[in-house]
Amino acid sequence: MSRLFGSVRSRATLGATLVVAVALVAAGTALLLSLRANLTGEAGTRAERSAQAVASELAARTPLDKLSGLDAEDTPVQIVDEEGVLLAASEDLERISGTGTSEVTPAPAPSDEDDRDDLDDRDDDRDDDSLDPGEIAPGASYTNGTATIDGDTEDYRFAAVEVETPDRGRLTVHAGAPLAAEHSAVGTALTAMLIGFPLLLGVVAAVTWLVTGRALRPVEGIRREMAAITASEDLRRRVPEPATHDEVARLARTTNATLAALEASVERQRAFVADASHELRSPIASLRTQLEVAAAHPELLDLDGAVEDTVRLQNLAADLLLLARLDTGERPAGTRVDLAALAREAAAGREGVTVEAEPVEVSGSRGQLSRVLGNLLDNAERHARERITVTVRREGGAAVVGVADDGEGVAEADRERIFERFVRLDAARSRDDGGAGLGLAIARDVAVRHGGTLTAGAAPAGGALFELRLPLAGADRGTPRA
């Protein structure tokens, strides 16, 4: 069963069919009840009219054997007195139920003297609420029952009407109207529903199955293409995008955007690994050469060069490790850091560096922010002629750290490219002087992880100006910007 309804298509079809089935059953039940009530009410109205006609004749002193209402073929009539004794009934009535009096043969007529005695007794017992002679009680009471006329038994709706006669006292007239039309109409409607409802449900199920399948066809195409991409590991492929503006089209576009981002990430990682391997190979090869020469000729050992290559290798490994941690989405600790004090610590011991700072606190990792300032000062020292200026100020809801030098500056076309990993401009091609090209890339990644930005521009003295903007401690960081 779970496998049968394991698809969205089958569950949608089942759900739509069940909803329509419940609605049809409820509507059909309400229709049958309403139809039955209306037809039963019409039969009751006909029965009341027949009873009112007989009561009118009784109120006019018409003898029982002269009542015209007793001759109707499809309207059984009974007339009973206050004691429930049957006084008259329809000629062809053989059996009756539902009127409270099952007798169909009238009792023997009383003598005139008995009639007068009974009338006197009823006059003595009459209270203030009784009807006047010749008056018919308003309204009628209704019951359902059966009657057999000329051997045919049918269901009837009976109406009981009371009348105060001048000679016989209060009498009750029971008149019935057949319910055959009601039974026939309800039966016909029920048969039509029993035949039509299953056909309608079948149509609903078929249409839902076809429409759902057509709607989910692009989803199946996306699934097949994703499976093919997974099997081939070719992230350049894209899923088909339907020419619509619905949820499936948005899903396809989002999937392709995800594939594009994944492809870019994979390409970036591949380039990173290739560049890292290339950068590591040089100091390792240099160190190996020095060690091999030292092994063969100890007197030629360049100990300072070996130490320098080892330190460079160690720094490169630390940079790569930090980049790997940043790429995994590591968030900085939420400790308060005074950027002014941090700038003074980073500038300590460096020649030609001037610090102009006001106390400004941000929230983040002290070690990572110190690494950013150190990388910016290292970059400035490699390009400055004589002077480097570090400023720390508050600007709106952000702390701004500026590192400016008086060197040749950065061309406007290169102000974004210098933040890419392993990128060194022409003036910094030397690995000994220019490093591995990771300092600025690390600085920007750390700034972004702290909810800030790092940009390059032109300094007032004509050199390069790097501005680090971070949200103040306690301020909403919002969405990090690159």
BAKOL-250941 format. One record per atom (N, C-alpha, C): x, y, z. Coordinates in steps of 0.02 Angstrom, whole numbers, padded with zeros to 5 digits, always signed. Atoms other than C-alpha are relative to their C-alpha. Layout:
BEGIN
XYZ...
END
This chain:
BEGIN
+00041-00060+00000+00000+00000+00000+00043+00063+00000-00044-00058-00002+00141+00121+00043+00035+00010-00066-00032-00006+00066+00224+00082-00124-00050+00024-00052+00051-00020+00048+00059+00104-00217-00012+00075+00003+00011-00072-00008+00034+00279-00145+00064+00035+00021-00064-00030-00018+00218+00322-00132+00018+00060-00042-00015-00057+00042+00213+00453-00269-00048+00058+00014+00042-00059-00009+00146+00630-00262-00061-00005-00046+00055+00005+00048+00040+00593-00415-00056-00043+00026+00051+00045-00027-00051+00446-00335-00034+00029+00062+00030-00029-00061-00075+00536-00169-00045+00059-00018+00043-00056+00020-00143+00691-00256-00065-00025-00030+00060+00029+00030-00264+00584-00357-00046-00028+00054+00041+00029-00053-00322+00490-00203-00031+00055+00042+00027-00054-00041-00341+00651-00102-00056+00037-00035+00053-00036+00036-00441+00740-00238-00063-00043-00006+00058+00044+00006-00553+00588-00264-00037-00005+00066+00033+00006-00066-00587+00570-00077-00038+00065+00017+00033-00064-00015-00628+00756-00060-00064+00006-00040+00060-00005+00042-00748+00751-00207-00052-00051+00023+00047+00051-00023-00825+00589-00141-00037+00023+00063+00032-00026-00061-00858+00666+00030-00049+00056-00017+00045-00055+00020-00931+00822-00052-00062-00026-00035+00058+00027+00035-01043+00719-00166-00048-00036+00048+00043+00034-00049-01106+00610-00023-00039+00049+00042+00034-00050-00041-01144+00762+00083-00053+00036-00040+00048-00035+00042-01229+00854-00061-00059-00046-00018+00054+00047+00017-01326+00698-00113-00046-00013+00059+00042+00011-00059-01385+00665+00064-00045+00060+00014+00041-00060-00010-01442+00845+00083-00055+00006-00052+00050-00003+00053-01531+00837-00085-00056-00049+00012+00052+00050-00012-01622+00676-00042-00044+00020+00059+00040-00020-00058-01675+00740+00129-00045+00059-00017+00041-00057+00019-01735+00904+00054-00057-00020-00046+00052+00024+00045-01829+00816-00086-00054-00038+00038+00049+00038-00039-01911+00697+00036-00042+00045+00044+00038-00045-00042-01959+00837+00154-00051+00040-00041+00045-00040+00042-02035+00941+00013-00060-00042-00024+00055+00042+00025-02135+00796-00060-00045-00023+00056+00041+00018-00057-02192+00740+00112-00043+00058+00022+00039-00059-00017-02246+00918+00149-00058+00011-00048+00054-00006+00049-02346+00924-00013-00054-00051+00012+00050+00051-00015-02431+00760+00031-00040+00018+00062+00035-00022-00060-02472+00828+00203-00049+00056-00015+00046-00055+00018-02548+00984+00124-00062-00028-00035+00057+00030+00034-02657+00878+00010-00045-00036+00050+00040+00035-00050-02711+00771+00158-00039+00050+00044+00035-00050-00041-02753+00927+00260-00058+00030-00037+00056-00027+00038-02858+00998+00120-00059-00049-00002+00054+00050+00000-02955+00834+00110-00035-00002+00068+00030+00002-00067-02981+00832+00299-00040+00063+00013+00037-00062-00008-03034+01015+00298-00066-00001-00038+00062+00004+00038-03162+00979+00162-00052-00042+00035+00047+00043-00037-03240+00836+00261-00023+00035+00064+00020-00036-00061-03236+00941+00420-00050+00055-00016+00048-00052+00018-03326+01081+00329-00070-00029-00011+00065+00031+00009-03463+00962+00278-00031-00020+00067+00027+00018-00066-03478+00898+00457-00024+00061+00037+00021-00061-00034-03488+01076+00522-00066+00026-00028+00063-00020+00032-03632+01104+00399-00056-00050+00012+00049+00050-00018-03729+00957+00477-00014-00050-00056+00009+00050+00052-03704+00845+00326+00000-00070+00031+00000+00068-00028-03752+00666+00371+00062-00038-00020-00061+00038+00013-03611+00541+00380-00003-00038-00065+00005+00039+00062-03678+00439+00237-00003+00042-00062+00003-00044+00057-03687+00592+00126+00066+00038-00012-00063-00036+00006-03507+00651+00148+00034-00018-00066-00032+00013+00065-03424+00672-00022+00073-00022+00008-00070+00018-00010-03250+00651+00050+00012-00073+00011-00008+00072-00011-03282+00469+00089+00002-00039-00064+00002+00035+00064-03297+00427-00096+00065+00005-00039-00064-00007+00037-03120+00479-00148+00038-00066-00001-00032+00065+00008-03024+00330-00216+00070-00002+00030-00069+00001-00024-02846+00382-00165+00010+00038+00065-00006-00037-00063-02886+00475-00004-00040-00036+00054+00036+00033-00054-02929+00363+00144-00019+00050+00055+00026-00047-00050-03036+00454+00274-00030-00040+00058+00030+00026-00060-03083+00411+00452-00028+00058+00040+00031-00050-00044-03201+00507+00567-00011-00034+00067+00007+00029-00066-03191+00472+00753-00024+00054+00047+00023-00048-00049-03271+00551+00904+00052+00010+00054-00048-00016-00052-03190+00613+01063+00023-00062+00037-00018+00062-00034-03188+00435+01133+00043-00045-00044-00039+00040+00046-03093+00372+00982-00040-00052-00036+00043+00049+00033-03243+00275+00916-00008+00021-00073+00005-00013+00071-03246+00262+00727-00074+00010-00018+00069-00016+00021-03401+00345+00656-00010-00012-00074+00006+00010+00072-03365+00337+00470+00069-00009-00029-00064+00012+00034-03230+00283+00349-00014-00007-00074+00006+00007+00072-03197+00275+00162-00028-00068-00017+00036+00061+00017-03299+00142+00072+00047-00059-00013-00044+00054+00021-03153+00042+00000+00058-00011+00048-00055+00007-00048-03039+00057+00153-00004-00067+00035-00002+00067-00029-02988-00117+00211+00045-00004+00063-00046+00002-00057-02845-00084+00331+00036+00067+00004-00033-00065-00009-02760+00070+00405+00043-00002+00062-00044-00007-00058-02619+00114+00525+00030+00070-00001-00031-00066-00005-02543+00275+00589-00047+00055+00019+00048-00053-00019-02703+00368+00632-00021-00005+00073+00021+00010-00069-02723+00301+00807-00062-00043+00006+00060+00042+00001-02880+00206+00756+00007-00047-00059-00010+00049+00054-02854+00048+00658-00065-00029-00026+00064+00026+00024-03039+00011+00638-00019+00031-00066+00022-00024+00066-03113+00027+00464-00076-00008-00008+00073+00009+00003-03293-00023+00503-00031+00043+00054+00029-00045-00050-03398+00112+00587-00043-00037+00050+00043+00029-00052-03487+00073+00750-00073+00015-00016+00071-00013+00013-03679+00061+00749-00019+00070+00022+00020-00069-00016-03760+00233+00746-00042+00001+00062+00039-00005-00061-03832+00284+00916-00069+00028-00015+00068-00025+00008-04017+00324+00939-00001+00075+00010+00005-00073-00007-04080+00503+00934+00002+00021+00073+00000-00016-00072-04110+00498+01122+00071-00004+00028-00069+00005-00024-03932+00437+01152+00041+00058-00025-00037-00057+00027-03869+00573+01036-00012+00062+00042+00015-00059-00039-03960+00704+01137+00032-00004+00069-00032+00007-00065-03896+00633+01301+00075+00013-00004-00073-00011+00008-03717+00628+01238+00015+00072-00013-00012-00070+00016-03733+00803+01169-00007+00043+00063+00007-00038-00062-03799+00866+01336+00060-00009+00045-00059+00013-00042-03655+00781+01426+00061+00040-00025-00057-00036+00027-03527+00859+01309-00007+00075+00011+00011-00071-00013-03609+01031+01329+00016+00017+00072-00016-00013-00070-03592+01013+01517+00075+00001+00012-00074+00006-00011-03408+00964+01502+00040+00052-00039-00037-00046+00043-03362+01100+01376+00030+00056+00042-00033-00054-00037-03237+01224+01445+00006+00062-00043-00004-00064+00036-03194+01400+01391+00042-00005-00063-00045+00005+00058-03060+01340+01266-00029-00042-00055+00029+00044+00051-03177+01226+01168-00023+00041-00059+00023-00032+00062-03233+01262+00991-00074+00012+00004+00071-00013+00007-03402+01337+00951-00029-00049-00049+00032+00046+00049-03526+01226+00858+00009+00026-00071-00012-00017+00070-03484+01224+00673+00068+00030-00013-00067-00029+00007-03306+01286+00704+00051-00055-00010-00054+00047+00015-03153+01197+00634+00064+00024+00034-00063-00019-00035-02992+01194+00737+00052+00022-00052-00053-00022+00046-02850+01290+00654+00058-00050+00000-00057+00044+00004-02704+01188+00592-00019-00073+00001+00010+00073+00000-02683+01000+00588+00062-00033+00027-00057+00042-00021-02572+00863+00658+00012-00053-00053-00018+00045+00055-02478+00745+00543+00033-00063+00027-00032+00064-00014-02427+00563+00551+00010-00037-00065-00010+00044+00057-02363+00433+00430-00027-00069+00017+00028+00067-00011-02444+00266+00408-00013-00035-00066+00017+00038+00060-02514+00139+00284-00075-00009-00003+00071+00014+00010-02683+00103+00211-00006-00049-00058+00014+00050+00053-02753-00040+00107-00068+00017-00030+00061-00017+00035-02883+00011-00022-00006-00045-00061+00011+00048+00056-02956-00119-00141+00058-00048-00007-00054+00050+00002-02815-00237-00096+00069+00029-00010-00066-00032+00010-02674-00111-00130+00021+00036+00064-00026-00031-00061-02568-00062+00020+00055+00050-00019-00049-00052+00014-02471+00101+00011+00013+00041+00063-00015-00046-00055-02388+00226+00125-00038+00065-00011+00039-00061+00004-02487+00381+00167+00025+00050+00052-00011-00054-00047-02465+00549+00250-00070+00021+00025+00066-00014-00028-02613+00577+00368+00001+00068+00035+00011-00063-00035-02680+00745+00428-00063-00008+00042+00057+00003-00047-02797+00756+00579-00025+00070+00014+00032-00065-00010-02920+00902+00589-00059-00009+00046+00056+00003-00047-03041+00932+00733-00054+00050-00020+00056-00043+00016-03214+01004+00707-00053-00009+00055+00053+00002-00050-03351+01047+00831-00067+00001-00038+00064+00005+00036-03517+00986+00758-00057+00018+00047+00057-00019-00043-03686+01049+00819-00036-00060+00030+00039+00058-00023-03758+00874+00837+00041-00057+00028-00039+00058-00022-03614+00754+00870+00059+00021+00044-00056-00022-00042-03494+00859+00972+00064+00005-00041-00065-00007+00034-03309+00866+00932+00019-00066-00033-00022+00058+00040-03253+00748+00795+00069+00014-00029-00067-00005+00030-03081+00714+00722-00002-00034-00068-00001+00026+00068-03061+00690+00535+00072-00017-00018-00066+00023+00024-02911+00587+00478-00004-00011-00075-00002+00008+00073-02874+00604+00292+00072-00011-00021-00068+00017+00023-02725+00534+00199+00012+00016-00072-00023-00010+00069-02627+00573+00042+00057-00048-00013-00051+00051+00013-02518+00441-00043+00070+00030-00004-00070-00019+00004-02329+00451-00028+00037-00035-00057-00031+00036+00056-02300+00353-00188+00045+00046-00041-00041-00046+00039-02237+00508-00279+00066+00016+00036-00061-00013-00039-02115+00545-00138+00048-00058-00004-00043+00059+00004-02050+00367-00137+00030-00008-00069-00024+00008+00069-02036+00365-00327+00055+00052-00015-00050-00052+00015-01944+00532-00336+00065-00013+00038-00061+00014-00040-01824+00488-00193+00037-00061-00028-00032+00060+00027-01792+00316-00267+00036+00015-00066-00032-00017+00064-01758+00388-00440+00064+00041+00011-00060-00041-00014-01639+00519-00369+00056-00042+00030-00051+00043-00030-01550+00388-00264+00033-00045-00052-00028+00043+00053-01530+00273-00415+00047+00040-00045-00043-00042+00042-01461+00416-00518+00066+00016+00035-00061-00014-00036-01337+00458-00381+00045-00061+00004-00040+00061-00005-01281+00278-00360+00035-00016-00065-00031+00013+00066-01246+00269-00546+00047+00057-00019-00039-00058+00023-01182+00446-00575+00060+00016+00043-00056-00017-00044-01072+00469-00422+00063-00040-00015-00062+00037+00017-00951+00325-00461+00030+00022-00067-00026-00023+00064-00939+00385-00642+00035+00067+00008-00030-00065-00011-00905+00562-00584+00066-00005+00038-00063+00010-00037-00774+00502-00460+00054-00028-00046-00048+00026+00048-00692+00403-00599+00028+00054-00045-00023-00056+00041-00685+00559-00707+00047+00045+00039-00043-00042-00042-00613+00661-00563+00069-00032+00010-00064+00035-00010-00480+00529-00529+00042+00001-00064-00038+00002+00062-00432+00516-00713+00027+00069-00017-00024-00068+00016-00423+00705-00738+00056+00021+00047-00053-00018-00048-00323+00728-00578+00065-00037-00015-00060+00039+00017-00204+00589-00629+00036+00030-00060-00030-00028+00060-00176+00666-00801+00030+00069+00014-00024-00068-00013-00160+00846-00739+00061-00001+00045-00058+00005-00045-00043+00797-00596+00061-00026-00036-00057+00027+00038+00064+00694-00713+00030+00052-00046-00025-00052+00045+00075+00838-00835+00037+00054+00039-00033-00051-00041+00119+00960-00695+00067-00024+00027-00062+00026-00030+00252+00844-00623+00050-00025-00052-00047+00023+00051+00330+00800-00790+00065+00040+00000-00065-00037-00005+00458+00943-00778+00041-00020+00061-00036+00021-00060+00500+00885-00601+00038-00065-00014-00033+00063+00017+00539+00712-00668+00060+00013-00045-00057-00019+00043+00648+00793-00802+00058+00028+00041-00052-00027-00044+00741+00889-00667+00034-00056+00039-00029+00056-00039+00764+00729-00565+00047-00041-00043-00043+00041+00044+00832+00631-00714+00066+00037-00015-00061-00037+00016+00954+00770-00759+00046+00005+00061-00041-00001-00061+01012+00785-00578+00034-00067+00011-00030+00067-00006+01040+00597-00574+00057-00008-00050-00053+00005+00050+01140+00609-00735+00060+00042+00020-00056-00042-00023+01243+00753-00665+00039-00033+00056-00033+00035-00056+01278+00654-00507+00042-00057-00026-00038+00058+00026+01331+00502-00608+00061+00022-00040-00055-00022+00042+01440+00600-00729+00049+00047+00036-00040-00049-00037+01507+00725-00600+00019+00060-00043-00012-00058+00044+01495+00857-00737-00045+00057+00024+00039-00055-00028+01440+01014-00647-00014+00056-00050+00015-00050+00051+01434+01112-00809-00070-00011-00029+00067+00014+00025+01268+01029-00853-00052+00036+00042+00055-00034-00035+01103+01113-00806-00065-00038-00012+00065+00033+00006+00927+01050-00778-00044+00041-00047+00044-00038+00046+00792+01098-00905-00046+00046+00039+00044-00050-00031+00692+01254-00860-00063+00007-00043+00062-00007+00039+00508+01250-00915-00016+00074-00012+00017-00069+00019+00443+01405-01003-00064+00022+00034+00058-00021-00039+00319+01443-00865+00024+00045+00057-00016-00043-00056+00311+01554-00712-00026-00029+00065+00028+00033-00059+00255+01426-00584+00056-00023+00046-00047+00024-00050+00338+01340-00437+00053-00046-00030-00048+00046+00030+00419+01207-00547+00055+00039-00038-00050-00041+00035+00504+01339-00655+00047+00034+00049-00044-00030-00050+00567+01428-00500+00046-00052+00031-00043+00054-00026+00631+01261-00434+00057-00014-00048-00052+00013+00049+00725+01231-00597+00053+00056+00000-00048-00055-00001+00802+01405-00593+00043+00000+00063-00038+00004-00062+00852+01386-00411+00050-00057-00003-00046+00057+00006+00927+01215-00449+00060+00018-00044-00055-00019+00043+01029+01286-00592+00046+00051+00034-00042-00047-00038+01087+01430-00481+00043-00036+00051-00039+00040-00048+01139+01303-00350+00057-00037-00035-00051+00035+00038+01232+01202-00482+00056+00048-00021-00051-00049+00019+01319+01360-00543+00045+00019+00059-00039-00017-00060+01371+01406-00366+00045-00059+00019-00040+00059-00016+01430+01227-00336+00057-00008-00049-00053+00004+00050+01527+01227-00499+00055+00051+00015-00050-00052-00016+01609+01392-00452+00040-00018+00062-00035+00019-00061+01650+01327-00279+00051-00056-00014-00046+00055+00016+01725+01166-00348+00060+00025-00040-00055-00028+00040+01826+01263-00478+00047+00041+00044-00041-00040-00045+01884+01380-00342+00044-00045+00043-00039+00046-00042+01938+01235-00233+00055-00033-00041-00051+00031+00042+02028+01153-00379+00058+00049-00013-00053-00050+00011+02119+01315-00419+00040+00012+00064-00034-00010-00064+02157+01337-00235+00051-00055+00014-00046+00056-00011+02232+01164-00222+00059+00003-00047-00055-00004+00048+02332+01189-00382+00049+00056+00019-00044-00055-00020+02397+01359-00325+00038-00015+00064-00034+00017-00062+02434+01295-00151+00056-00050-00013-00053+00049+00016+02530+01148-00223+00060+00034-00033-00054-00036+00034+02628+01266-00335+00040+00043+00050-00035-00042-00047+02668+01385-00193+00041-00041+00051-00037+00042-00047+02719+01244-00076+00060-00034-00032-00054+00037+00032+02827+01161-00205+00066+00040+00000-00062-00040+00004+02950+01307-00218+00040-00001+00065-00041+00002-00061+03001+01321-00034+00022-00070+00018-00020+00068-00015+03001+01133-00015+00060-00021-00043-00056+00017+00045+03112+01113-00169+00064+00036+00021-00059-00039-00022+03228+01251-00108+00029-00030+00063-00024+00028-00063+03238+01176+00066+00033-00068-00012-00029+00065+00014+03270+01002-00005+00069+00007-00032-00064-00011+00033+03408+01068-00117+00054+00019+00050-00048-00022-00050+03494+01154+00027+00021-00058+00046-00017+00056-00044+03483+00999+00135+00042-00052-00037-00041+00048+00038+03551+00887-00004+00071+00025-00008-00068-00028+00007+03696+01006-00033+00037-00004+00067-00031+00003-00066+03728+01013+00153+00021-00071+00017-00018+00070-00014+03727+00823+00162+00063-00019-00037-00059+00018+00038+03857+00811+00025+00060+00044+00019-00054-00047-00016+03958+00966+00073-00022+00041+00061+00022-00036-00061+03926+01019+00253+00025+00071+00004-00027-00068-00005+04037+01170+00233-00040+00050-00042+00040-00045+00042+03916+01241+00102-00071+00011+00026+00068-00005-00028+03762+01234+00216-00019+00074+00010+00027-00068-00008+03660+01396+00203-00055-00005+00053+00047+00009-00055+03579+01387+00373-00053+00055+00001+00050-00054+00000+03497+01558+00361-00052-00010-00055+00048+00012+00054+03419+01515+00193-00047-00057+00016+00043+00056-00018+03354+01350+00260-00052+00021+00051+00048-00024-00050+03277+01435+00410-00052+00045-00033+00047-00045+00033+03200+01569+00298-00052-00039-00040+00047+00041+00039+03124+01437+00183-00048-00037+00047+00043+00035-00048+03059+01342+00334-00053+00046+00029+00049-00048-00027+02978+01497+00408-00052+00017-00053+00048-00016+00054+02901+01541+00240-00049-00058-00011+00043+00059+00007+02836+01364+00225-00050-00004+00057+00044+00002-00059+02765+01373+00401-00055+00053-00006+00050-00053+00008+02679+01540+00366-00051-00017-00054+00046+00019+00054+02606+01475+00203-00048-00054+00024+00044+00052-00027+02538+01321+00292-00051+00029+00047+00047-00033-00046+02460+01432+00426-00053+00038-00039+00048-00037+00041+02380+01541+00292-00050-00048-00032+00045+00048+00031+02309+01390+00202-00048-00030+00051+00044+00027-00052+02241+01320+00364-00055+00050+00019+00050-00051-00016+02156+01485+00406-00052+00007-00055+00047-00004+00055+02079+01496+00233-00048-00060-00001+00043+00059-00003+02014+01318+00250-00053+00007+00054+00048-00011-00054+01933+01363+00416-00052+00052-00019+00048-00051+00021+01854+01518+00341-00048-00027-00053+00043+00028+00052+01789+01420+00192-00053-00047+00029+00050+00044-00031+01699+01300+00309-00054+00039+00036+00051-00040-00032+01598+01446+00376+00010+00013+00073-00013-00011-00071+01683+01463+00544-00015+00073+00019+00019-00067-00023+01610+01611+00638+00046+00023+00056-00046-00024-00053+01718+01723+00748-00035+00002+00067+00027-00005-00068+01697+01728+00936-00027+00070+00012+00032-00064-00011+01586+01867+00999+00028+00039+00059-00032-00039-00054+01711+01954+01113+00010+00072-00024-00011-00070+00017+01733+02142+01120+00074+00013-00012-00069-00015+00020+01890+02206+01035+00006+00075-00011-00014-00072+00009+01960+02384+01046+00046+00007-00061-00040-00005+00062+02018+02422+00869+00057+00050+00007-00055-00048-00009+02121+02571+00926+00060-00033+00033-00055+00035-00033+02224+02466+01045+00030-00053-00045-00025+00052+00045+02236+02328+00916+00044+00031-00055-00040-00034+00052+02300+02451+00785+00069+00021+00027-00064-00020-00030+02434+02517+00903+00045-00061+00009-00041+00061-00009+02491+02339+00943+00028-00023-00067-00024+00023+00066+02501+02295+00757+00054+00046-00028-00049-00047+00027+02600+02454+00718+00063+00004+00041-00058-00004-00044+02721+02433+00863+00060-00034-00033-00061+00029+00027+02900+02403+00804+00007+00010-00075-00005-00011+00072+02865+02455+00623+00021+00072-00012-00026-00067+00013+02959+02604+00554-00045+00037-00049+00038-00042+00046+02868+02747+00472-00075-00008+00005+00072+00011-00007+02696+02696+00538-00028+00048+00052+00034-00047-00045+02583+02830+00616-00071-00024+00012+00067+00023-00019+02425+02784+00711-00040+00058+00027+00047-00052-00022+02280+02906+00730-00066-00036+00015+00056+00044-00016+02145+02812+00825-00039+00028+00059+00044-00014-00056+01996+02844+00937-00029-00067+00023+00024+00065-00025+01928+02706+01050-00065-00021-00034+00059+00028+00034+01807+02600+00950+00000-00075+00013+00005+00071-00015+01745+02428+01001-00044-00035-00051+00039+00044+00043+01685+02290+00887-00005-00069+00032+00008+00068-00026+01630+02111+00918+00029-00049-00049-00029+00049+00045+01733+01969+00848+00060-00035+00032-00060+00037-00022+01894+01869+00858+00060+00047+00001-00058-00045-00006+02041+01969+00923+00058-00026-00043-00055+00028+00039+02165+01850+00841-00009+00011-00075+00011-00009+00071+02084+01859+00669+00004+00073-00021-00004-00071+00017+02063+02048+00673+00073+00025+00003-00071-00017-00003+02246+02065+00726+00036-00023-00063-00030+00026+00062+02290+01956+00576-00017+00046-00059+00019-00046+00054+02194+02075+00461+00043+00062+00001-00042-00061-00004+02286+02229+00524+00072-00015-00017-00069+00018+00016+02452+02138+00514+00010-00010-00074-00007+00010+00073+02421+02085+00334-00003+00066-00037+00004-00065+00033+02369+02262+00285+00064+00040+00009-00063-00036-00012+02525+02336+00366+00058-00032-00038-00053+00033+00039+02636+02203+00284-00005+00021-00073+00009-00021+00070+02561+02248+00115+00022+00073-00009-00019-00070+00005+02585+02434+00149+00075+00009+00003-00073-00006-00006+02767+02411+00201+00035-00020-00064-00033+00021+00062+02806+02322+00038-00006+00052-00055+00011-00048+00054+02740+02468-00066+00011+00072+00021-00008-00070-00022+02764+02624+00041+00071+00024-00013-00066-00030+00008+02906+02744+00008+00029+00018+00068-00025-00022-00064+02922+02825+00178-00052-00005+00056+00048-00011-00054+02759+02841+00272-00061-00045-00009+00062+00039-00003+02611+02732+00323-00043+00030+00056+00045-00030-00049+02459+02802+00413-00057-00048+00014+00056+00043-00022+02334+02699+00514-00049+00044+00038+00052-00039-00034+02171+02782+00564-00056-00047+00022+00057+00037-00027+02030+02714+00672-00051+00052+00022+00052-00049-00016+01866+02810+00682-00068-00034-00001+00069+00022+00000+01681+02791+00709-00038+00038-00055+00037-00030+00055+01569+02823+00559-00070-00030-00001+00068+00027-00004+01382+02802+00589-00001-00059+00049+00002+00060-00041+01353+02628+00656+00056-00048-00014-00056+00044+00019+01520+02560+00593+00065+00029+00025-00068-00019-00016+01700+02562+00645+00041-00005-00064-00038-00003+00062+01819+02612+00504+00074+00003+00016-00072+00002-00008+02003+02565+00501+00031+00012-00069-00032-00015+00063+02107+02644+00362+00075-00009+00004-00073+00010+00004+02284+02592+00312+00021+00031-00067-00020-00036+00060+02362+02715+00188+00076+00003-00004-00072-00007+00011+02535+02720+00111+00013+00053-00052-00018-00051+00049+02628+02843+00001+00035-00031-00060-00030+00033+00057+02676+02717-00131-00034+00019-00065+00029-00013+00066+02619+02705-00312-00074-00015-00003+00072+00014-00001+02445+02645-00263-00018-00061-00042+00026+00057+00038+02335+02514-00347-00043+00026-00056+00042-00021+00057+02263+02538-00521-00073-00019+00013+00071+00011-00013+02074+02551-00520-00024-00068-00027+00020+00064+00029+02059+02396-00631+00021-00059+00043-00026+00055-00041+02156+02293-00502-00026+00002+00072+00019-00009-00070+02067+02351-00343-00044-00057+00027+00037+00059-00023+01957+02197-00336+00041-00063-00011-00039+00060+00016+02077+02073-00415+00052-00016+00053-00053+00012-00049+02207+02097-00278-00026-00040+00060+00027+00038-00056+02088+02015-00153-00011-00074-00018+00005+00070+00018+02087+01852-00251+00061-00038+00027-00054+00040-00029+02193+01710-00185+00056-00013-00050-00061+00013+00039+02371+01688-00250+00009+00050-00057-00008-00052+00051+02359+01849-00350+00054+00049+00023-00053-00049-00013+02516+01957-00357+00006+00044-00061-00008-00046+00056+02528+02113-00463+00073+00002-00022-00067-00001+00029+02679+02148-00570+00053+00024+00048-00049-00028-00047+02761+02249-00434+00015-00047+00057-00010+00045-00057+02748+02104-00314+00008-00071-00024-00007+00067+00027+02793+01956-00424+00051-00041+00039-00051+00037-00036+02943+01908-00319-00030-00036+00060+00027+00037-00057+02896+01771-00198+00036+00020+00065-00036-00019-00061+03029+01832-00080-00027+00065+00028+00024-00064-00024+02960+02008-00073-00076+00004+00002+00073-00007+00005+02778+01988-00124-00040-00052+00036+00037+00052-00035+02731+01834-00024-00036-00046-00048+00036+00050+00041+02611+01701-00086-00064+00029-00029+00061-00029+00026+02469+01821-00127-00062-00021+00038+00057+00021-00041+02358+01764+00017-00018+00051+00053+00012-00046-00056+02371+01910+00139-00065+00039-00008+00061-00039+00009+02235+02020+00064-00062-00043-00007+00057+00046+00005+02124+01872+00023-00023-00022+00069+00018+00018-00069+02131+01817+00205-00032+00059+00036+00027-00060-00034+02099+01996+00264-00073+00011-00020+00070-00011+00020+01941+02012+00159-00046-00055+00026+00042+00054-00026+01874+01839+00209-00015+00010+00074+00012-00012-00071+01897+01882+00392-00049+00058+00009+00045-00057-00005+01810+02050+00366-00072-00022-00015+00067+00023+00017+01662+01964+00283-00029-00043+00056+00024+00042-00055+01650+01835+00423-00020+00041+00061+00018-00045-00055+01639+01981+00545-00057+00047-00019+00056-00041+00022+01495+02057+00447+00021+00067-00028-00025-00064+00025+01603+02194+00372+00025-00004-00071-00027-00003+00068+01693+02243+00212+00073+00023+00003-00068-00024+00008+01870+02275+00153+00008+00022-00073-00005-00028+00068+01899+02387+00002+00066+00035-00010-00062-00034+00018+02047+02463-00089-00017+00063-00039+00011-00063+00034+02055+02643-00149+00064+00040-00004-00058-00044+00006+02168+02792-00171+00009+00040+00063-00015-00038-00060+02253+02875-00023+00009+00074-00017-00011-00072+00014+02263+03066-00006+00071+00015-00024-00069-00013+00020+02452+03055-00025+00017-00031-00067-00012+00029+00065+02433+02963-00189+00012-00074+00000-00012+00071-00003+02465+02786-00129-00065-00039+00005+00059+00043-00007+02344+02646-00086-00031+00011+00068+00037-00006-00062+02209+02658+00046-00046-00060+00007+00043+00058-00015+02131+02501+00121-00044+00018+00059+00047-00017-00053+01974+02530+00224-00038-00062+00023+00036+00055-00032+01906+02399+00343-00059+00028+00039+00061-00023-00034+01725+02429+00398-00032-00059+00037+00030+00051-00041+01652+02328+00541-00057+00030+00041+00054-00026-00042+01487+02346+00637+00024+00009+00072-00018-00012-00068+01506+02420+00809-00026-00055+00046+00021+00052-00048+01491+02304+00959-00072+00014+00022+00070-00007-00019+01307+02274+00995-00045+00019-00058+00040-00019+00058+01249+02332+00822-00017-00062-00040+00021+00057+00042+01156+02218+00701+00047-00004-00059-00049+00008+00055+01281+02146+00578-00034-00003-00068+00034+00006+00064+01151+02114+00445+00031-00054-00042-00026+00049+00047+01203+02020+00291+00071+00019-00019-00069-00017+00017+01391+02009+00262+00006+00018-00074-00011-00020+00070+01451+02097+00105+00071-00015-00019-00067+00016+00024+01598+02046-00001+00037+00062-00018
END
